[in-house]
Amino acid sequence: MRGRKPRNCTDTTKPLAPSPVSGTIGAMRRLLTWLLVTVGIGALVRRLKRRREPALVEPTRPPAAGDDPADELRRKLAESRGEDEALETPEPPEETVADRRADVHEQGRAALDEMRDSDES
């Protein structure tokens, strides 16, 4: 008998019948091994080909002095800022920060008083 050592509780006098499925397990293992080896070889070949091939990037021409897109965008931005500044000049605030703060506090106190009055009713 080959393979595992039999347990003490099994009957060793009867020979074990081979499983009808045991033959297909070996075949599947061989098939999967061939499949994985083939895929691995294919990946290796592709990787080596990429290393050998030169990059297929077309050389770009250097931009001319007037063709710089950044300069063009800066010019457009300056023009649009100039038009906006001419149309709108900011007016100085009529009240100071302390006045605005006092107004906000008054509104908050009024809202708090209204809530207290509605709870008491």
For each residue, the residues with C-beta under 8 A, 3 or more apart:
1: 6 12 15 16
2:
3:
4:
5:
6: 1 10 12
7: 10
8:
9:
10: 6 7
11: 14
12: 1 6
13:
14: 11
15: 1
16: 1
17:
18: 22 23
19: 22
20: 23
21: 24 25
22: 18 19 25 26
23: 18 20 26 27
24: 21 27 28
25: 21 22 28 29
26: 22 23 29 30
27: 23 24 30 31
28: 24 25 31 32
29: 25 26 32 33
30: 26 27 33 34
31: 27 28 34 35
32: 28 29 35 36
33: 29 30 36 37
34: 30 31 37 38
35: 31 32 38 39
36: 32 33 39 40
37: 33 34 40 41
38: 34 35 41 42
39: 35 36 42 43
40: 36 37 43 44
41: 37 38 44 45
42: 38 39 45 46
43: 39 40 46 47
44: 40 41 47 48
45: 41 42 48 49
46: 42 43 49 50
47: 43 44 50 51
48: 44 45 51 52
49: 45 46 52 53
50: 46 47 53
51: 47 48
52: 48 49
53: 49 50 56
54:
55:
56: 53
57:
58:
59:
60:
61:
62:
63: 67 68 69
64: 67
65: 68
66:
67: 63 64
68: 63 65 71 72
69: 63 72 73
70: 73 74
71: 68 74 75
72: 68 69 75 76
73: 69 70 76 77
74: 70 71 77 78
75: 71 72 78 79
76: 72 73 79 80
77: 73 74 80 81
78: 74 75 81 82
79: 75 76 82 83
80: 76 77 83 84
81: 77 78 84 85
82: 78 79 85 86
83: 79 80 86 87
84: 80 81 87 88
85: 81 82 88 89
86: 82 83
87: 83 84
88: 84 85
89: 85
90:
91:
92:
93: 96
94:
95: 99 100
96: 93 99 100
97: 100 101
98: 101 102
99: 95 96 102 103
100: 95 96 97 103 104
101: 97 98 104 105
102: 98 99 105 106
103: 99 100 106 107
104: 100 101 107 108
105: 101 102 108 109
106: 102 103 109 110
107: 103 104 110 111
108: 104 105 111 112
109: 105 106 112 113
110: 106 107 113 114
111: 107 108 114 115
112: 108 109 115 116
113: 109 110 116 117
114: 110 111 117 118
115: 111 112 118 119
116: 112 113 119 120
117: 113 114 120 121
118: 114 115 121
119: 115 116
120: 116 117
121: 117 118
